[in-house]
Amino acid sequence: MPKTQPPVKLRLWTIEEYHRMAEVGILQPDESVELIAGQIINAQSGIADYWVLNLKNRQLHVFRQQTPDGYQSEVILAEDAIISPLQFPSCTITVSELLPPVIES
């Protein structure tokens, strides 16, 4: 059975923690931030597409179509899918190139 390298521990935030950060002033009321897949991102940063790797399921979550209310599109790609960043459409990347290698046991 194939195995991947040991997983990277990523600290994901809960909705309750997100709201507490706003209550204590870590997140400012005039900041446009979002909680996406447990990660806090700045929705006004001008990021055309936001990618989140799911190492466990070997998938890429792609968020696009940014509006003042957040990203309006989410696509989940398998590791054999090919994608291009919106800012660099001539650059093609296979999702598997972004993932840690599979180690055979």
FISETOR-929078 format. One record per residue: residue number from 1; residue in one letter; x, y, z of N, C-alpha, C in turn. Coordinates in steps of 0.1 Angstrom, whole numbers. Example, Ala and Ser with C-alpha at 12.3 -4.5 7.8 and 13.67 -1.06 7.14 Angstrom:
REM residues 2
+-----+------+-------+-------+-------+-------+-------+-------+-------+-------+-------+
| pos | code |    nu |    nv |    nw |   cau |   cav |   caw |    cu |    cv |    cw |
+-----+------+-------+-------+-------+-------+-------+-------+-------+-------+-------+
|   1 |    A |   132 |   -57 |    78 |   123 |   -45 |    78 |   132 |   -33 |    78 |
|   2 |    S |   128 |   -22 |    71 |   137 |   -11 |    71 |   129 |     0 |    79 |
+-----+------+-------+-------+-------+-------+-------+-------+-------+-------+-------+
This chain:
REM residues 105
+-----+------+-------+-------+-------+-------+-------+-------+-------+-------+-------+
| pos | code |    nu |    nv |    nw |   cau |   cav |   caw |    cu |    cv |    cw |
+-----+------+-------+-------+-------+-------+-------+-------+-------+-------+-------+
|   1 |    M |     8 |   -12 |     0 |     0 |     0 |     0 |     9 |    12 |     0 |
|   2 |    P |     6 |    22 |    -9 |    15 |    34 |   -10 |    13 |    43 |     3 |
|   3 |    K |    23 |    49 |     7 |    23 |    59 |    18 |    29 |    72 |    14 |
|   4 |    T |    24 |    82 |    20 |    30 |    95 |    17 |    40 |    98 |    29 |
|   5 |    Q |    48 |   109 |    27 |    57 |   113 |    38 |    48 |   117 |    50 |
|   6 |    P |    54 |   117 |    62 |    47 |   121 |    74 |    39 |   134 |    71 |
|   7 |    P |    27 |   135 |    76 |    19 |   147 |    73 |    25 |   160 |    81 |
|   8 |    V |    23 |   171 |    74 |    27 |   184 |    80 |    15 |   188 |    89 |
|   9 |    K |    18 |   191 |   102 |     8 |   196 |   111 |     4 |   211 |   107 |
|  10 |    L |    -8 |   213 |   103 |   -13 |   226 |   100 |   -23 |   230 |   110 |
|  11 |    R |   -22 |   241 |   116 |   -31 |   246 |   126 |   -43 |   252 |   119 |
|  12 |    L |   -55 |   246 |   120 |   -67 |   251 |   114 |   -75 |   258 |   125 |
|  13 |    W |   -82 |   268 |   121 |   -90 |   276 |   131 |  -105 |   272 |   130 |
|  14 |    T |  -111 |   272 |   141 |  -126 |   270 |   142 |  -133 |   283 |   140 |
|  15 |    I |  -146 |   282 |   137 |  -154 |   294 |   136 |  -154 |   302 |   149 |
|  16 |    E |  -155 |   294 |   160 |  -155 |   301 |   173 |  -142 |   308 |   176 |
|  17 |    E |  -131 |   303 |   172 |  -118 |   309 |   174 |  -117 |   322 |   165 |
|  18 |    Y |  -122 |   321 |   153 |  -123 |   332 |   144 |  -130 |   344 |   150 |
|  19 |    H |  -142 |   341 |   156 |  -150 |   351 |   162 |  -144 |   357 |   174 |
|  20 |    R |  -137 |   349 |   182 |  -130 |   354 |   194 |  -119 |   363 |   190 |
|  21 |    M |  -112 |   360 |   179 |  -101 |   369 |   174 |  -106 |   382 |   171 |
|  22 |    A |  -118 |   383 |   165 |  -125 |   395 |   162 |  -129 |   403 |   174 |
|  23 |    E |  -134 |   395 |   184 |  -138 |   402 |   197 |  -127 |   408 |   204 |
|  24 |    V |  -115 |   402 |   204 |  -104 |   407 |   212 |   -95 |   417 |   204 |
|  25 |    G |   -99 |   419 |   191 |   -92 |   429 |   183 |   -80 |   424 |   175 |
|  26 |    I |   -78 |   411 |   174 |   -68 |   406 |   166 |   -72 |   408 |   151 |
|  27 |    L |   -84 |   406 |   148 |   -90 |   409 |   135 |   -98 |   422 |   136 |
|  28 |    Q |   -94 |   432 |   128 |  -101 |   445 |   129 |  -114 |   445 |   121 |
|  29 |    P |  -123 |   453 |   126 |  -136 |   454 |   119 |  -135 |   459 |   104 |
|  30 |    D |  -125 |   467 |   101 |  -124 |   472 |    88 |  -116 |   462 |    78 |
|  31 |    E |  -111 |   451 |    84 |  -104 |   442 |    76 |  -114 |   432 |    69 |
|  32 |    S |  -112 |   429 |    57 |  -121 |   419 |    50 |  -113 |   406 |    50 |
|  33 |    V |  -116 |   398 |    60 |  -109 |   385 |    61 |  -119 |   374 |    61 |
|  34 |    E |  -115 |   362 |    57 |  -124 |   351 |    56 |  -117 |   339 |    62 |
|  35 |    L |  -126 |   330 |    67 |  -121 |   317 |    72 |  -125 |   306 |    61 |
|  36 |    I |  -115 |   301 |    54 |  -117 |   292 |    43 |  -109 |   279 |    47 |
|  37 |    A |  -116 |   268 |    48 |  -110 |   255 |    51 |  -101 |   256 |    63 |
|  38 |    G |  -106 |   264 |    73 |   -98 |   265 |    86 |   -87 |   275 |    85 |
|  39 |    Q |   -85 |   282 |    74 |   -74 |   291 |    73 |   -79 |   305 |    71 |
|  40 |    I |   -73 |   315 |    77 |   -78 |   329 |    77 |   -70 |   335 |    65 |
|  41 |    I |   -77 |   341 |    56 |   -71 |   348 |    45 |   -77 |   362 |    44 |
|  42 |    N |   -70 |   371 |    38 |   -74 |   385 |    35 |   -82 |   385 |    22 |
|  43 |    A |   -95 |   388 |    22 |  -102 |   387 |    10 |  -100 |   400 |     1 |
|  44 |    Q |   -94 |   410 |     6 |   -91 |   422 |    -2 |   -77 |   423 |    -7 |
|  45 |    S |   -70 |   412 |    -6 |   -56 |   412 |   -10 |   -53 |   412 |   -25 |
|  46 |    G |   -64 |   410 |   -33 |   -62 |   410 |   -47 |   -57 |   396 |   -52 |
|  47 |    I |   -59 |   386 |   -44 |   -54 |   372 |   -48 |   -65 |   367 |   -57 |
|  48 |    A |   -62 |   365 |   -70 |   -71 |   360 |   -80 |   -76 |   346 |   -78 |
|  49 |    D |   -67 |   337 |   -74 |   -71 |   324 |   -70 |   -63 |   319 |   -58 |
|  50 |    Y |   -70 |   313 |   -49 |   -64 |   308 |   -36 |   -64 |   293 |   -36 |
|  51 |    W |   -53 |   287 |   -34 |   -52 |   272 |   -35 |   -49 |   267 |   -21 |
|  52 |    V |   -56 |   256 |   -18 |   -54 |   249 |    -5 |   -52 |   234 |    -8 |
|  53 |    L |   -40 |   229 |    -4 |   -37 |   215 |    -7 |   -43 |   206 |     5 |
|  54 |    N |   -50 |   196 |     1 |   -55 |   186 |    11 |   -46 |   174 |    10 |
|  55 |    L |   -36 |   174 |    19 |   -26 |   163 |    18 |   -32 |   149 |    21 |
|  56 |    K |   -41 |   149 |    30 |   -47 |   136 |    33 |   -54 |   129 |    21 |
|  57 |    N |   -62 |   137 |    14 |   -70 |   132 |     3 |   -63 |   134 |   -11 |
|  58 |    R |   -51 |   140 |   -10 |   -43 |   143 |   -22 |   -51 |   151 |   -32 |
|  59 |    Q |   -57 |   162 |   -28 |   -65 |   170 |   -37 |   -61 |   185 |   -35 |
|  60 |    L |   -65 |   193 |   -45 |   -62 |   207 |   -45 |   -76 |   214 |   -45 |
|  61 |    H |   -79 |   223 |   -35 |   -91 |   231 |   -35 |   -87 |   245 |   -41 |
|  62 |    V |   -94 |   249 |   -51 |   -91 |   262 |   -58 |  -103 |   271 |   -56 |
|  63 |    F |  -100 |   283 |   -50 |  -110 |   293 |   -47 |  -108 |   304 |   -57 |
|  64 |    R |  -118 |   308 |   -65 |  -117 |   319 |   -75 |  -129 |   328 |   -75 |
|  65 |    Q |  -129 |   337 |   -84 |  -140 |   347 |   -85 |  -142 |   355 |   -72 |
|  66 |    Q |  -132 |   363 |   -69 |  -132 |   371 |   -57 |  -141 |   382 |   -58 |
|  67 |    T |  -149 |   385 |   -48 |  -158 |   396 |   -46 |  -156 |   402 |   -33 |
|  68 |    P |  -161 |   414 |   -30 |  -160 |   419 |   -16 |  -166 |   409 |    -5 |
|  69 |    D |  -174 |   400 |    -9 |  -180 |   391 |     0 |  -172 |   378 |     1 |
|  70 |    G |  -161 |   377 |    -6 |  -153 |   365 |    -6 |  -152 |   358 |   -20 |
|  71 |    Y |  -147 |   346 |   -20 |  -146 |   338 |   -32 |  -159 |   331 |   -35 |
|  72 |    Q |  -163 |   332 |   -48 |  -176 |   327 |   -52 |  -175 |   313 |   -58 |
|  73 |    S |  -163 |   308 |   -61 |  -162 |   295 |   -67 |  -151 |   287 |   -60 |
|  74 |    E |  -155 |   274 |   -57 |  -145 |   265 |   -52 |  -146 |   252 |   -61 |
|  75 |    V |  -134 |   248 |   -65 |  -133 |   236 |   -73 |  -123 |   227 |   -66 |
|  76 |    I |  -126 |   214 |   -66 |  -117 |   204 |   -59 |  -111 |   195 |   -70 |
|  77 |    L |   -98 |   195 |   -71 |   -91 |   188 |   -82 |   -84 |   176 |   -76 |
|  78 |    A |   -84 |   165 |   -84 |   -77 |   153 |   -80 |   -62 |   154 |   -84 |
|  79 |    E |   -54 |   146 |   -79 |   -39 |   147 |   -81 |   -35 |   146 |   -95 |
|  80 |    D |   -43 |   140 |  -104 |   -40 |   139 |  -118 |   -44 |   151 |  -126 |
|  81 |    A |   -51 |   160 |  -120 |   -57 |   172 |  -127 |   -45 |   182 |  -131 |
|  82 |    I |   -48 |   190 |  -141 |   -38 |   200 |  -145 |   -45 |   214 |  -143 |
|  83 |    I |   -38 |   223 |  -138 |   -43 |   236 |  -135 |   -33 |   247 |  -139 |
|  84 |    S |   -38 |   259 |  -142 |   -30 |   271 |  -144 |   -34 |   282 |  -135 |
|  85 |    P |   -25 |   289 |  -129 |   -29 |   301 |  -121 |   -35 |   311 |  -130 |
|  86 |    L |   -44 |   319 |  -125 |   -51 |   329 |  -133 |   -41 |   339 |  -138 |
|  87 |    Q |   -31 |   343 |  -130 |   -22 |   353 |  -133 |   -11 |   348 |  -143 |
|  88 |    F |   -10 |   335 |  -145 |     0 |   329 |  -153 |    -6 |   318 |  -161 |
|  89 |    P |   -15 |   321 |  -170 |   -23 |   310 |  -178 |   -14 |   301 |  -186 |
|  90 |    S |    -2 |   306 |  -190 |     6 |   297 |  -199 |    14 |   287 |  -190 |
|  91 |    C |    13 |   288 |  -177 |    20 |   279 |  -168 |    11 |   268 |  -164 |
|  92 |    T |    14 |   256 |  -167 |     5 |   245 |  -163 |    12 |   236 |  -153 |
|  93 |    I |     4 |   232 |  -143 |     9 |   225 |  -131 |     0 |   213 |  -129 |
|  94 |    T |     5 |   201 |  -128 |    -2 |   189 |  -124 |    -3 |   189 |  -109 |
|  95 |    V |   -15 |   187 |  -103 |   -17 |   187 |   -89 |    -6 |   178 |   -82 |
|  96 |    S |    -3 |   167 |   -87 |     6 |   158 |   -81 |    20 |   164 |   -79 |
|  97 |    E |    23 |   174 |   -87 |    36 |   181 |   -86 |    37 |   189 |   -73 |
|  98 |    L |    25 |   193 |   -68 |    24 |   201 |   -56 |    24 |   193 |   -43 |
|  99 |    L |    21 |   180 |   -45 |    20 |   171 |   -33 |    33 |   164 |   -30 |
| 100 |    P |    34 |   160 |   -17 |    46 |   152 |   -13 |    46 |   138 |   -21 |
| 101 |    P |    58 |   133 |   -24 |    58 |   120 |   -31 |    52 |   109 |   -24 |
| 102 |    V |    47 |    99 |   -31 |    41 |    87 |   -25 |    53 |    78 |   -23 |
| 103 |    I |    54 |    73 |   -11 |    65 |    63 |    -7 |    59 |    49 |    -6 |
| 104 |    E |    64 |    40 |   -14 |    60 |    27 |   -14 |    65 |    20 |    -1 |
| 105 |    S |    57 |    12 |     5 |    62 |     4 |    17 |    64 |   -10 |    14 |
+-----+------+-------+-------+-------+-------+-------+-------+-------+-------+-------+
